[in-house]
């Protein structure tokens, strides 16, 4: 069920039914803006609360990236990431307000984890597994990277199933969001425009972008192809243990918001 938090328009309409209109109604609606935003932040935080801080920030980042638009990489669709699908869509009347609330909820998880203000997520492609003609599973290594000290923290493995899910059913959700993230990573690593800008070593919070590493260009390209239903030519090349993440040089920040 979609969460119901009254919009400003709904409040004004309700006041009109009580005979309160004009500047007086506007005053009352404006006064409640902070409370409405706080309610949205609390609800978004609750939607992600079962996750670890890294998982919560990652799911909020994927929601920010979105799907749809040119090449499926512009986030133009109204769809929310499945973990947040109970919240109003991006193109709904209150969609922008909910997106802002999700960003703030993600920042709260970052604060819960004790991360510094310059920390942002990094994402690296991991093990890929093929079953039949298509890539069935991709592990992404997700953690936090702090440009100030060049260190990575709190890395976790996040599984995606771009072909069939664990139960053998079609899994378009994983495929579409994986395609968007991989496509943006490829664009950034090739020096192409990514929506607005791609700036090395700029951290803007847990949902407005993510770090990728130049060493991972071929892996990201393979993941993007897999999400477009083209399996890798050499599956064994992606069965590897994660090395220590490089320090300093090589990281590129992909700005998505």
N, C-alpha and C positions, 0 to 999 in steps of 0.2 A: 504493500500500500504506500502511495506517495505521501510524504510528510506534509502536513498542513500547518504552515505558519503564515499568518495573514500578510498580504502585501499592502503597500500604502494605498493602492487603489481600492482594495477590499475594505480597508478600514474606513476610508472616506465614504464609500457606499453604505457601510453599516451605520456610520454617524448620520448620513443623510436620512436614513430610515427612522432615526430618532429625532430628526428635526434640526440637527446641527450641520450647517453647511458653510461654504465660503472660507474666509481666512481662519475662522475658528476651527473648522474641520482640518484645514491644512496644518494648523498649529498642533493639534492633537496627534495627527498622523506623523508629523516630523518628530515630535517628542518621543515617539515610540520606536524610532529607527534604530537606536543603539540596542534596545532590548530585542528587536527582531533579528538583528545581526548576531547578537550573542546566542540567541536561540538556534540560529542556523549553524553557528560554529559548534555548539554543543552537540547538535544532531549529527553533523559530519564526523565529529570526533568519535561519537558512539558507534557510527557505522564502521569505523576503522579500528575500533578499540581491541578487537580480538587478535589483531596482528601485532608483530613486534614493531618497534619504532621504524626500522628500515623498511619493513614490508608496508607499513601504513604510508610512509612518505612515497614509496615506489608506486603504490596504487593511486595515490593522489596525483603523482607526476603523470601517470598514464592517462588519468582523466583529463589533466591539463592538455596533454598532447592531442588526445581525441583521434577521430577518424574522419574520413570524407574530404571532399574538395579535390583540387588538382592532384592527380597521382595518388589520391587517398592520403595525402600527407599534410593537409592544411587544417585539419580539425574542424571542418565546417559542419559536420553532422551534429544533431542535437543529442546524440547518444552519450550517456555517461558510461564510464568504465563499469563493468558488471558489479564490482564490489560496492558501487555507489548508485546502483540503478534505482533504488527506492527514492532518491532525491529528484527534484524536477530537472528536466532536460536542459541542455545549454541554451536552446532557442526558446524556452518557455519565458513567460513574462518576467519571472523572478530568476531566470537562469543565471544571469550575471552575478546577482547577489549570492546565489548558492556557490558559484565558482569561487568567489572571493572568500566565502566561509570555509570551503574545502582547503584553500591555500592557508588560511589561518589555523585550521585544525592540524594540517601537516606541520606547520611551524611549531605548534604546541608539542607534537610528538618529538620534534628535533630538540626542543627545550627539555622534554622529559628525559631524553637520552644524554643530556649534558653536552650537546654539540656546540662548538664555537660558531659564531655568526658567519664565518667565511666558509663553513662546510656545506658541500652540496653532494648529491648522489653521484656515484660513478656506476656505469654499467658496462660489463664485458661479456661477450658471448662465450659460452662454455661448451659442454658436451652436446653433440647432436646425435640423434638416433633415428635411423631409417627403418621403416617396416613397409615392405612393398614398394610402390612407385614413388611415395612421397615421404618427406621428413615428418616423423610423428612426434618428436620431442626435442625441445631445446632448453638447456639450462642457461640462465643468465646469472652471472655473478653480480650482485648488487651490494654496494656498501657506500661509505661516505669518504670523500676526499677533501683534505684541507690544504688549499694552495699555500697557506702561510708556512707550513712545515713540510709540505710535500709527502705527507703520510696518508695512508688509507686505514679506515677503521670499520669494524662491525660488518664485514663482508658476509653475505648469505647467498645461498643458491636458490633461485626462483625458477621453477619449472613452467614451461609453456608447451602446449600441444597444438601446433598449427594445423595438423591434419585431422587426426581422430583423437578424442580424449581417452582417458584411462579406461572408459567403459566401451570404447569402440564407436562412439557416436561422433557425428560431424561437430567440429568445434570452431565455428566461424569467429567467435569472440576472440579467442586467443590469436587466431591467424590475423585478424584485422589490426589488433592493437600491436602485435609483434611487428607487422609490416610497417606500421607508422613509425614506431621507434627506430627500427633498423634503417628505414629509408632516410630519416632525419640524420642518423649517425653517418650513413654513407655520404650524404650531401655535405655534412660538416667536414668529414675527413678528406673529401676531395676539394675543399675550399669553395664549395658552392654556397649561395645564399640559403639560409635556413629560416624561412618565414621573415624574420627581421634581421638579426645579426648573429654571427658566430664569433665569439671573442675568447681567446685563450686566457685562462687564469682569472676569470671573473665569476665569483660565486654570488648568486642572487636569491638563495633560499631553496628549500627542498622541492618545490613544484614548478619553478619558472625555468628550469633547465637541468641538464645533467652533463657530466664529464664522460668523454670517451677517449680511448688511447689510440694514437696513430698506428701502433703495431697491430691493431685489431681490424684494419680496413677490410682485408679479405674475409675475415670471419663475419663481419657485419654484412658484407655483400652476399655471402652464402646464406645467412639467416634471412635477408630480404628476399632472395630468390626462393628460398624454401617457403616463405609466407606467400609467395606468388605461385606456389604449387610446383616449383622446380626443385627436385631433390639435389643434394650435393653430389658432385662427381666422385669425391673421395671422402667417404664417411669416416674412415679411420683417422684422417687428419684432424678430426675434431674430437677424438677421444683422448683428452690430455688432462693432466693435473694442472690446476692454476699455478703459475709461477708467482713469486712475489711481485706485486704491482710496482712498476718503475717509479722512481722518485723524481720529482721535478719535471724535466723535459718530457714532452710527448703528449701531455693531456690537452684536450680541446674541449671547450665549453660549448654545449649546444643550447642556445637560448630558444625557448619555445613559447614564452609568454611576455 
